[in-house]
Amino acid sequence: MTERSSPINIPIKHSKSKFSFNLPPSDCQSYFFNLEINFFNGKKKTFKKIVDRKYAQLIDEDDKIRYDEIKNFKATIIKMPTHDTKELVLNGDIDHNVTNFTKNAEDIYIEFSKNSLNLTLCTCYYIGIDFSQTFISPPN
């Protein structure tokens, strides 16, 4: 059996940082995404997701939503858990002259894409800044 030698103390030089950082140990922020789409035939469909990242793929090819049948949409994002119940809302009509339609507001961005089978892909993003997550402050 091989014997192990005892550990050696190696001195490490520390210097005081000019900046202080505060990053919470875990980000418990989740996002509720809600997408309502209205079709030209008067029907309506809603997609909902709760995710722990700032974006969600709300419609994919498996949903079989035809791009040319979508009239308009309403996307809503709510940060959870939070004491601020502010809803971020984005409304719009789909431009069928393009195969990739995007729209954004101050804190929300949405993208609709049409694939070669005329099926819709849709991803929605929260693009706001979360000041509650990272802080940098100068030294005293």
C-alpha positions in Angstrom: 0.0 0.0 0.0 1.3 3.4 -0.9 1.6 6.0 1.9 0.4 9.6 1.3 2.6 12.4 2.3 1.2 15.1 4.6 -0.3 18.2 3.0 2.0 21.3 2.4 0.7 24.7 3.4 1.2 27.0 0.4 0.8 30.7 1.3 -1.6 32.6 -0.9 -1.4 36.4 -1.3 -4.7 38.1 -1.0 -5.4 41.7 -1.9 -8.5 43.7 -1.2 -10.8 44.0 -4.2 -11.8 47.4 -5.5 -15.3 46.1 -6.1 -17.8 44.1 -4.2 -20.2 41.6 -5.7 -23.4 40.2 -4.4 -24.9 37.3 -6.2 -27.7 35.3 -4.5 -26.8 31.7 -3.9 -29.7 30.6 -6.1 -32.0 32.3 -8.6 -35.5 31.3 -7.6 -37.0 33.5 -10.3 -39.4 31.7 -12.6 -41.3 33.2 -15.5 -44.9 32.5 -16.5 -45.4 32.9 -20.3 -48.9 33.1 -21.7 -49.7 33.3 -25.4 -53.1 33.8 -26.9 -53.4 33.5 -30.6 -56.5 34.3 -32.6 -57.2 32.7 -36.0 -58.9 34.2 -39.0 -61.8 31.7 -38.6 -62.6 33.3 -35.2 -61.1 30.5 -33.1 -58.6 31.1 -30.3 -55.8 29.0 -28.7 -53.8 29.6 -25.6 -50.3 28.4 -24.7 -48.9 28.6 -21.2 -45.5 27.7 -19.7 -43.7 28.3 -16.4 -39.9 28.1 -16.9 -36.8 29.0 -14.9 -35.2 30.9 -17.7 -36.0 34.2 -19.5 -37.4 32.6 -22.6 -39.9 29.9 -23.7 -40.6 28.1 -26.9 -44.4 28.5 -26.8 -45.3 26.9 -30.2 -43.4 24.2 -32.0 -44.0 22.0 -35.0 -45.8 19.4 -32.9 -48.6 21.9 -32.2 -49.5 21.9 -35.9 -50.4 25.6 -36.0 -50.5 26.9 -39.6 -48.7 30.2 -39.9 -51.1 31.6 -42.5 -54.1 31.0 -40.3 -52.9 33.2 -37.4 -54.5 36.6 -37.3 -53.0 38.2 -34.2 -51.6 37.4 -30.7 -51.3 38.6 -27.1 -48.2 37.6 -25.2 -47.9 38.0 -21.4 -45.0 37.4 -19.1 -45.2 37.5 -15.3 -42.1 37.1 -13.1 -42.7 34.7 -10.2 -42.4 34.7 -7.2 -42.5 38.4 -6.7 -44.4 41.1 -4.8 -44.7 43.1 -8.0 -47.7 41.7 -10.0 -46.8 43.7 -13.1 -47.7 41.9 -16.3 -45.6 42.5 -19.4 -47.9 42.5 -22.4 -47.3 42.6 -26.1 -50.1 42.5 -28.7 -49.8 42.4 -32.5 -51.0 41.3 -35.9 -49.0 38.8 -37.8 -47.4 40.1 -41.0 -47.9 37.2 -43.5 -45.7 38.8 -46.1 -42.6 37.6 -44.2 -41.7 34.1 -43.0 -40.2 35.4 -39.8 -42.2 38.0 -37.8 -40.8 39.7 -34.7 -42.1 42.4 -32.4 -40.8 43.8 -29.1 -41.6 46.3 -26.4 -39.5 47.5 -23.5 -39.2 44.2 -21.7 -40.7 41.6 -24.0 -39.7 40.2 -27.4 -41.6 37.6 -29.5 -40.7 35.8 -32.7 -43.0 33.8 -35.0 -41.3 31.7 -37.7 -42.8 29.7 -40.6 -41.1 26.5 -41.6 -41.2 24.9 -45.1 -44.5 23.1 -44.2 -46.2 26.4 -43.2 -46.1 25.3 -39.5 -45.5 27.9 -36.8 -42.6 28.2 -34.3 -42.9 30.8 -31.6 -40.4 31.9 -28.9 -41.0 34.6 -26.4 -38.3 36.3 -24.4 -38.2 38.5 -21.2 -35.5 41.1 -22.1 -35.8 43.2 -19.0 -33.0 43.7 -16.5 -33.4 41.9 -13.1 -31.7 44.3 -10.6 -32.6 41.8 -7.9 -30.0 39.3 -9.1 -26.6 41.0 -9.4 -25.3 44.1 -7.7 -21.9 45.8 -8.1 -21.1 48.6 -5.7 -17.9 50.6 -5.3 -15.8 50.3 -2.2 -16.3 52.6 0.7 
